[in-house]
């Protein structure tokens, strides 16, 4: 979702200069100049940093320059940094225990996103806040992983409309463990939440190119460089509609820290093979134009020269649409399935979830009310779709 606090003009340029100083120290010269003469809107700067969850990273960039920002701004950034340090430390300890437990049971796992980047890219957990642990597992291992995590207090966060539906049609499920903070682990068996990409994007390459790293105090696997760049780009564009500066900073950092190692030909080849050309184009354009990351123009031009299939355009347009109503998401996923043998059970499970799910989903006090909840579910979905279309027509 877009942030409610827009960042414009010199305020945006100041924030970007501070972030860029992580991989280009000369950017701090521009940051100092903007802080002195650029009329930076400090309230907007701070609100944006907190909302976009990059306040700890900004504190890491500016803390050695005490006169760069107002004291009250620095105090808030430091508080966010300290909070992230405490929270991420708890998550890191838990992650180490989870990884050790899965390793002992011979269950391979790849650590994804912030849980991996805090140790491998930022080398300081506090700089990259996380709200959950994302793990990639092999689909046949999910049941064993759930059994193991269940013995450690983890429980599914929500019920399934039909038993086994998540494994058949989704790409992940979430388990939670209560404690000083509620620990959340996202178990992925695919990297993109779309039936189309689950068919189009086999994960053999992601597993075969995974690299060893020390995560959460234990040895673990993380995605290889090109695979990680491709995945983070897809996540940024397809799951977050290209909004959210935190993902761009992750990608920019990976590129800047590994610019001599990236095999761009391989990355673009895989982007085309996996129908992720749109995602790579968007990310490279944002990093080149908005963030002025040097050296990317040739790769952006190469990405722009790649053809985008009609099918990719259709699927991506569905996935990145603003305010997609539930019914529209349902039809998009239904159309993405390969044949009617898979579409019919998917449609049935969504239209007629099991009674336990309906009672939980709609907060029904008695099972007697469940039969009435089904037409309510259908009408609610259609009403949401109609309201969304009216809003689009009004905007047009």
C-alpha positions as a printed Julia matrix, in Angstrom:
396×3 Matrix{Float64}:
   0.0     0.0     0.0
   1.23    3.54   -0.72
   2.41    5.51    2.27
   0.06    8.18    3.6
   2.98   10.61    3.99
   4.33   11.74    0.6
   7.97   12.66    0.32
   8.86   15.34   -2.2
  11.51   17.83   -3.25
  14.54   18.43   -1.07
  13.11   16.33    1.76
  13.11   13.3    -0.53
  16.55   14.15   -1.88
  17.94   14.48    1.65
  16.58   11.08    2.69
  17.92    9.43   -0.46
  21.35   11.04   -0.02
  21.57    9.69    3.52
  20.66    6.17    2.36
  23.02    6.3    -0.63
  25.89    7.19    1.71
  25.87    3.53    2.77
  27.39    2.55   -0.57
  28.69    5.95   -1.71
  30.14    8.05    1.14
  30.28   11.13   -1.08
  26.48   11.27   -0.98
  26.76   12.56    2.57
  28.2    15.79    1.17
  24.94   16.43   -0.64
  22.97   15.45    2.47
  24.85   18.05    4.53
  24.24   20.72    1.91
  20.52   19.94    1.78
  20.28   19.93    5.59
  21.83   23.42    5.73
  20.15   25.08    2.78
  17.46   22.76    1.4
  14.5    23.61    3.63
  14.02   19.98    4.63
  10.6    19.31    6.12
  11.75   17.44    9.2
   8.28   16.39   10.37
   7.5    14.82    6.99
  10.96   13.26    6.87
  10.45   11.64   10.26
   6.89   10.49    9.56
   7.98    8.92    6.28
  10.96    7.19    7.9
   8.77    5.66   10.62
   5.91    4.64    8.32
   8.22    3.06    5.76
  10.18    1.31    8.53
  13.56    2.68    7.51
  14.07    4.85   10.6
  16.64    2.43   12.11
  18.62    2.43    8.86
  18.54    6.22    8.7
  19.83    6.4    12.26
  22.71    4.15   11.23
  23.49    6.61    8.41
  23.31    9.88   10.4
  24.34    9.0    13.95
  27.99    9.93   13.3
  26.91   13.4    12.13
  25.29   14.96   15.23
  24.69   18.36   13.59
  23.07   16.95   10.47
  19.5    16.66   11.77
  17.51   18.31   14.6
  17.99   16.66   17.97
  14.31   15.71   18.3
  14.49   13.92   14.95
  17.64   12.1    15.96
  16.05   11.07   19.26
  13.1     9.48   17.45
  15.32    7.71   14.92
  17.49    6.33   17.7
  14.43    5.08   19.6
  13.25    3.25   16.47
  16.73    1.76   16.12
  16.75    0.52   19.73
  13.28   -0.97   19.39
  14.29   -2.76   16.19
  17.45   -4.06   17.88
  15.43   -5.63   20.71
  12.75   -7.08   18.45
  15.17   -8.4    15.86
  17.37   -9.98   18.52
  14.39  -11.96   19.81
  13.54  -13.0    16.27
  17.16  -13.92   15.57
  17.33  -16.24   18.58
  14.08  -17.88   17.52
  15.25  -18.19   13.93
  18.43  -19.94   15.04
  16.41  -22.44   17.06
  14.01  -23.08   14.17
  16.86  -23.6    11.71
  18.7   -25.95   14.07
  15.53  -27.97   14.63
  14.79  -28.3    10.91
  18.4   -29.18   10.17
  18.36  -31.96   12.76
  15.34  -33.43   10.99
  16.96  -33.22    7.58
  14.51  -30.59    6.29
  16.26  -28.13    3.93
  15.3   -24.47    4.21
  16.28  -21.17    2.58
  15.97  -17.99    4.68
  14.31  -15.15    2.76
  13.99  -11.36    2.83
  14.75   -9.37    5.98
  15.61  -12.35    8.16
  18.47  -13.14    5.76
  19.44   -9.6     4.76
  19.93   -8.36    8.33
  22.91  -10.68    8.73
  24.21  -10.91    5.16
  23.72   -7.42    3.69
  23.33   -5.02    6.6
  25.53   -6.97    9.04
  23.56   -5.34   11.82
  20.14   -6.79   12.6
  18.82   -3.52   14.0
  19.2    -1.72   10.66
  16.68   -3.95    8.89
  13.48   -4.35   10.94
  11.52   -7.55   10.41
   7.99   -8.42   11.42
   8.2   -12.12   10.61
  10.55  -14.88    9.5
  10.19  -15.96    5.89
  11.41  -19.46    5.02
  11.39  -21.27    1.69
  10.81  -25.01    2.03
  10.22  -27.86   -0.34
   6.5   -28.48   -0.71
   6.63  -32.19    0.28
   8.3   -31.15    3.57
   5.59  -28.73    4.71
   3.67  -31.3     6.74
   6.81  -32.39    8.61
   7.8   -28.76    9.22
   4.34  -27.99   10.63
   4.58  -30.99   12.93
   7.98  -29.87   14.18
   6.95  -26.25   14.73
   3.76  -27.43   16.4
   5.76  -29.17   19.11
   7.46  -25.81   19.76
   4.21  -23.93   20.26
   3.5   -22.63   16.76
  -0.07  -22.67   15.49
  -1.73  -21.78   12.2
  -2.94  -18.17   12.26
  -6.17  -18.88   10.35
  -8.1   -21.94    9.26
  -8.28  -23.05    5.64
 -11.53  -22.83    3.67
 -10.98  -26.52    2.89
  -8.36  -28.87    4.35
  -5.28  -28.96    2.15
  -6.35  -25.96    0.06
  -3.28  -23.9     0.95
  -0.89  -26.55   -0.33
  -2.93  -27.06   -3.48
  -3.49  -23.44   -4.49
  -1.44  -21.05   -2.35
   2.26  -20.35   -1.99
   2.61  -19.97    1.78
   1.0   -20.37    5.15
   1.59  -18.56    8.4
   2.21  -19.95   11.88
   2.47  -17.95   15.08
   3.86  -18.5    18.55
   2.81  -16.34   21.51
   5.49  -14.89   23.76
   7.06  -11.57   24.82
   6.36  -10.68   21.21
   4.12  -12.78   19.0
   6.54  -14.63   16.73
   5.37  -15.16   13.17
   6.89  -17.53   10.64
   5.82  -17.53    6.98
   6.36  -20.93    5.4
   6.76  -20.58    1.63
   6.89  -23.37   -0.9
   6.82  -20.9    -3.75
   8.13  -17.36   -4.14
   5.22  -15.61   -5.87
   1.64  -15.71   -4.62
  -0.09  -16.57   -7.87
  -1.22  -19.9    -9.35
   0.13  -18.7   -12.69
   3.65  -18.18  -11.36
   3.52  -21.39   -9.38
   3.24  -23.18  -12.72
   5.44  -20.84  -14.73
   8.3   -20.47  -12.27
   9.89  -23.76  -11.17
  12.12  -23.37   -8.14
  14.9   -25.8    -9.06
  17.2   -22.94  -10.08
  16.57  -21.04   -6.83
  17.45  -24.12   -4.79
  20.47  -25.13   -6.87
  22.04  -21.65   -6.7
  21.41  -21.09   -2.96
  24.45  -20.06   -0.94
  25.56  -20.84    2.6
  25.52  -18.05    5.16
  25.49  -17.63    8.92
  21.99  -16.59    9.94
  20.65  -16.33   13.46
  23.91  -17.73   14.81
  23.7   -20.92   12.75
  24.6   -22.1     9.27
  21.8   -21.7     6.77
  21.02  -21.24    3.09
  20.07  -17.96    1.44
  19.16  -17.27   -2.16
  22.03  -16.81   -4.59
  22.73  -13.26   -5.74
  20.87  -13.25   -9.07
  18.03  -15.35   -7.63
  17.68  -12.97   -4.7
  17.61   -9.88   -6.91
  14.96  -11.48   -9.09
  12.87  -12.58   -6.13
  13.06   -9.25   -4.29
  12.13   -7.41   -7.49
   9.12   -9.68   -8.0
   8.11   -9.23   -4.37
   8.41   -5.43   -4.59
   6.4    -5.12   -7.8
   3.9    -7.98   -7.72
   3.16   -8.12   -3.99
   3.6    -4.43   -3.12
   2.65   -2.79   -6.43
   6.08   -1.19   -6.72
   5.44    0.85   -3.55
   7.55    0.83   -0.42
  11.04    2.18   -0.26
  12.34   -0.55    2.07
  12.38   -3.18   -0.69
  14.14   -0.84   -3.11
  16.81   -0.11   -0.52
  17.38   -3.85   -0.06
  17.81   -4.31   -3.82
  19.98   -1.21   -4.2
  22.21   -2.42   -1.38
  22.6    -5.88   -2.92
  23.5    -4.38   -6.29
  25.95   -1.84   -4.84
  27.69   -4.33   -2.57
  28.0    -6.95   -5.33
  28.26   -4.91   -8.53
  31.28   -6.88   -9.76
  29.64  -10.26   -9.09
  26.23   -9.9   -10.7
  25.68  -11.91  -13.86
  23.21   -9.57  -15.55
  22.84  -11.77  -18.61
  21.75  -14.67  -16.4
  19.41  -12.48  -14.36
  17.64  -11.12  -17.44
  17.51  -14.55  -19.02
  15.72  -15.92  -15.95
  13.45  -12.88  -15.78
  12.28  -13.64  -19.3
  11.97  -17.38  -18.67
   9.91  -16.8   -15.49
   7.76  -14.0   -16.98
   9.19  -11.45  -14.55
  10.36   -8.91  -17.12
   7.92   -6.29  -15.85
   9.25   -6.58  -12.3
  12.87   -6.17  -13.38
  12.02   -3.22  -15.63
  10.15   -1.39  -12.87
  12.88   -1.92  -10.28
  15.75   -0.92  -12.57
  13.84    2.18  -13.67
  13.16    3.21  -10.06
  16.76    2.67   -9.01
  18.15    4.46  -12.07
  15.79    7.44  -12.25
  14.56    7.97   -8.69
  17.57    6.74   -6.72
  20.31    7.63   -9.22
  22.11    4.35   -8.65
  25.09    4.45  -11.03
  25.88    1.87  -13.67
  22.35    0.52  -14.19
  21.39    2.3   -17.41
  22.76   -0.44  -19.75
  20.91   -3.11  -17.78
  17.7    -1.06  -17.77
  17.94   -0.68  -21.56
  18.57   -4.41  -21.89
  15.52   -5.17  -19.74
  13.4    -2.76  -21.76
  14.4    -4.57  -24.95
  13.04   -7.88  -23.67
   9.58   -8.78  -24.95
   6.72   -9.1   -22.47
   4.22  -11.8   -23.32
   0.49  -11.09  -23.44
   0.01  -13.56  -20.61
   2.52  -11.77  -18.38
   0.85   -8.41  -19.06
  -2.53   -9.86  -18.13
  -1.4   -11.55  -14.92
   0.71   -8.59  -13.76
  -2.13   -6.13  -14.41
  -4.35   -8.23  -12.14
  -1.73   -8.53   -9.42
  -0.79   -4.85   -9.23
  -4.28   -3.38   -9.59
  -5.23   -0.94   -6.82
  -7.81   -2.11   -4.27
  -8.4    -5.49   -5.87
 -11.69   -6.8    -4.46
 -11.85  -10.39   -3.26
 -14.03  -11.49   -6.18
 -11.59  -10.03   -8.69
  -8.68  -11.81   -7.0
 -10.74  -15.0    -7.04
 -11.42  -14.75  -10.78
  -7.81  -13.85  -11.53
  -6.51  -16.88   -9.66
  -9.18  -19.09  -11.19
  -8.2   -18.0   -14.71
  -4.54  -18.64  -13.88
  -5.12  -22.32  -13.17
  -4.23  -24.64  -16.04
  -7.5   -26.52  -16.58
 -11.01  -27.13  -15.26
  -9.88  -30.15  -13.25
  -8.03  -27.74  -10.96
 -10.47  -24.81  -11.34
 -13.59  -26.65  -10.19
 -12.29  -27.74   -6.74
 -10.7   -24.28   -6.28
 -14.02  -22.56   -7.04
 -15.96  -24.98   -4.82
 -13.58  -24.47   -1.88
 -13.93  -20.69   -2.12
 -17.69  -20.66   -2.58
 -18.42  -23.36    0.01
 -15.73  -23.29    2.73
 -16.1   -25.79    5.53
 -18.39  -24.77    8.43
 -15.57  -24.36   10.96
 -13.86  -21.84    8.67
 -17.11  -19.93    8.13
 -17.79  -19.72   11.86
 -14.27  -18.43   12.54
 -14.13  -16.14    9.51
 -17.37  -14.32   10.27
 -17.3   -14.5    14.06
 -20.48  -16.52   14.35
 -21.6   -17.27   17.89
 -23.39  -20.47   16.88
 -22.97  -23.09   14.18
 -26.7   -22.72   13.47
 -25.89  -19.43   11.71
 -23.39  -21.0     9.32
 -25.89  -21.73    6.47
 -26.85  -18.03    6.44
 -23.2   -17.0     6.2
 -22.73  -18.53    2.74
 -25.11  -16.2     0.86
 -23.76  -13.35    2.98
 -20.24  -14.25    1.79
 -21.32  -14.25   -1.87
 -23.29  -11.01   -1.69
 -20.5    -9.29    0.25
 -17.97  -10.25   -2.42
 -20.19   -9.03   -5.26
 -20.93   -5.79   -3.41
 -17.21   -5.18   -2.92
 -16.59   -5.78   -6.62
 -19.38   -3.4    -7.66
 -18.16   -0.73   -5.22
 -14.63   -1.03   -6.55
 -15.82   -0.6   -10.14
 -17.9     2.43   -9.22
 -14.89    3.99   -7.51
 -12.76    3.37  -10.61
 -15.41    4.98  -12.81
 -15.59    8.01  -10.49
 -11.81    8.38  -10.57
 -11.88    8.13  -14.34
